[in-house]
Amino acid sequence: MDMKWLEWAKQIQAIAQTGLTYAKDIYDIERYEELRRISIDILANHTSVNKEKIALTFASDSGYATPKVDIRGVVFRESKILLVREKIDGAWALPGGWGDIGLSPSEVAVKEMKEESGFDVLPIRLLAVLDKKFHDHPPEPYHVYKMFIQCEIVGGKAETGVETSAVEFFSLDELPELSSERNTVEQVKTMFEFLDQPDKRVILD
């Protein structure tokens, strides 16, 4: 399916948001507001989401437009990888979520791991920084960078959280259905490469 309309909507929204941040002339402000309305119209005409919700979730930010950051913790035990089952879709994912203001990437990984799996972890190293647009994720209205941080369990026990319904370790040949919005099969397979190759270089994009 051709999703160029989604890329155009995201680009127009980013131009409008950044323009509204710096524009001083009233006519320029009106033009950027019109661009933002166009980006909302594009999404509304190609999806079933109403304009009010799109305006609130997609076109309500202010300041210079930047990508969102999704941080995932990667934990291995006995050659198996830790995954949690997401309540929202019933599929499995590496523990993680959006970066939080005031927390470093490592601190987010620790927080998300505790909240979603029950384990206390120590961040060890950055494994990958991936641009979501280059990977086989479902389309979405945001431009997202994904950070994968390897962690070591130092305490706690397997416990589900508000957003998760199960916590388990899986070997490479027994991976369950993955939550493709959060991580792809290829990404999880790539994480296993770091287990087999401790000196593997950080992956970018």
C-alpha positions in Angstrom: 0.0 0.0 0.0 1.3 3.4 -1.0 1.7 5.5 2.2 3.2 8.6 0.7 0.2 10.6 2.0 1.2 9.7 5.5 4.8 10.9 5.0 3.5 14.1 3.4 1.1 14.7 6.3 4.0 14.3 8.8 6.3 16.6 6.9 3.6 19.3 6.5 2.8 19.0 10.2 6.5 19.3 11.2 6.9 22.4 8.9 3.8 24.0 10.4 4.8 23.3 14.0 8.3 24.6 13.6 7.0 27.6 11.7 4.5 28.5 14.4 7.3 28.4 16.9 9.4 31.0 15.2 7.0 33.1 13.1 6.3 36.7 14.2 4.4 38.0 11.2 0.7 37.5 11.5 0.4 36.5 7.9 3.1 33.9 8.3 1.3 32.5 11.4 -1.9 32.2 9.4 -0.1 30.3 6.6 1.5 27.9 9.1 -1.9 27.3 10.8 -3.4 26.6 7.4 -0.6 24.0 6.7 -1.4 22.4 10.0 -5.1 22.2 9.1 -4.1 20.6 5.7 -2.0 17.9 7.5 -5.1 17.2 9.7 -7.3 17.0 6.6 -4.9 14.5 5.0 -5.0 12.1 7.9 -8.8 12.5 8.4 -9.4 11.7 4.7 -7.2 8.6 4.7 -8.2 7.2 8.1 -11.3 6.7 10.2 -10.1 9.0 13.0 -12.0 12.3 13.4 -10.3 15.7 13.0 -10.7 16.6 16.7 -8.7 13.6 17.8 -6.1 14.0 15.1 -5.7 17.7 16.1 -5.2 16.7 19.8 -2.8 13.8 19.3 -1.0 14.6 16.1 -1.1 18.3 15.6 -1.1 19.9 19.1 2.6 20.0 20.0 4.6 23.2 20.0 8.2 24.0 19.7 10.7 22.8 17.1 9.4 19.5 15.6 11.6 16.5 16.5 11.2 12.7 16.4 9.8 10.8 19.3 12.1 8.3 21.1 11.0 4.8 22.0 13.4 2.9 24.4 13.5 -0.9 24.7 15.3 -2.9 27.3 17.1 -6.1 26.2 17.7 -8.8 28.8 19.1 -12.3 28.2 19.0 -15.2 30.6 20.3 -18.7 29.7 20.4 -17.7 26.0 16.8 -16.6 26.1 15.4 -13.1 25.7 12.9 -11.4 28.0 9.6 -10.4 26.5 6.3 -9.1 27.9 2.8 -9.6 26.6 1.1 -6.3 25.8 -2.5 -6.1 27.0 -3.4 -3.7 24.2 -2.9 -6.3 21.4 -2.1 -9.6 23.2 1.3 -9.8 21.4 4.8 -9.7 22.8 7.5 -7.0 23.0 10.7 -6.1 24.6 9.9 -4.1 27.7 9.9 -0.3 27.0 8.1 2.8 26.0 8.4 6.5 25.1 11.3 8.4 26.6 10.4 10.5 29.6 11.3 14.2 30.1 13.9 14.4 32.9 15.1 10.8 32.5 18.1 9.6 30.6 17.7 6.7 28.1 19.2 4.3 30.6 16.9 5.5 33.4 13.9 5.0 31.1 15.0 1.4 30.3 15.3 0.7 34.1 11.9 2.2 34.8 10.1 0.5 32.0 11.7 -2.9 32.8 10.5 -2.6 36.4 7.0 -1.5 35.5 6.4 -4.0 32.7 8.4 -7.1 33.9 9.0 -6.7 37.6 12.8 -7.0 37.3 15.4 -4.6 38.6 18.0 -4.1 36.0 21.4 -2.4 35.4 21.9 -0.9 31.9 25.1 -2.3 30.3 25.4 -0.9 26.8 23.5 0.6 23.8 22.9 -2.0 21.1 21.1 0.0 18.4 19.4 3.2 17.4 17.0 2.6 14.6 14.8 4.9 12.6 11.4 3.2 12.6 10.7 4.2 9.0 13.4 1.8 7.8 11.8 -1.2 9.5 8.6 -3.2 8.9 6.4 -1.5 11.4 2.7 -0.6 10.8 2.3 3.0 9.6 1.8 5.7 12.3 1.6 9.5 12.4 4.9 10.0 14.3 8.5 9.9 13.2 10.2 7.6 15.8 13.7 6.7 16.8 14.0 3.4 18.6 16.8 2.8 21.2 17.7 -0.8 22.3 19.7 -0.9 25.6 21.1 -4.2 26.9 20.4 -4.6 30.7 21.4 -7.1 33.4 19.0 -8.4 36.0 20.1 -7.4 39.5 16.9 -8.1 41.5 13.1 -8.3 41.5 11.0 -11.1 40.1 8.8 -11.6 37.1 5.6 -9.6 37.6 3.1 -8.2 35.2 2.3 -4.4 35.2 -0.6 -2.1 34.2 0.2 -2.6 30.5 1.4 -6.2 30.5 -0.3 -9.6 31.1 2.7 -12.0 31.0 6.5 -12.1 31.5 8.6 -14.8 29.9 12.0 -15.7 28.4 12.1 -17.1 24.8 14.8 -18.7 22.7 15.4 -17.6 19.2 13.6 -20.6 17.7 10.5 -20.2 19.9 9.6 -16.5 19.5 5.9 -15.8 20.1 3.7 -13.4 18.0 5.4 -10.1 18.3 3.8 -6.7 18.7 4.9 -5.2 15.4 4.2 -1.7 16.5 6.8 -2.1 19.2 9.4 -4.5 17.7 9.7 -6.6 14.6 10.9 -10.2 14.3 14.0 -9.0 12.5 14.8 -6.6 15.3 14.5 -9.2 18.0 16.6 -11.6 15.9 19.2 -8.8 15.7 19.3 -8.6 19.5 20.3 -12.3 19.6 23.3 -11.4 17.4 24.6 -9.3 20.2 24.3 -12.3 22.5 26.4 -14.4 20.1 28.8 -11.6 19.2 29.6 -9.6 22.4 31.9 -7.2 20.4 29.3 -6.5 17.7 29.2 -2.8 16.9 26.2 -0.5 17.7 23.7 -0.5 14.8 22.5 2.8 13.5 19.3 3.4 11.4 
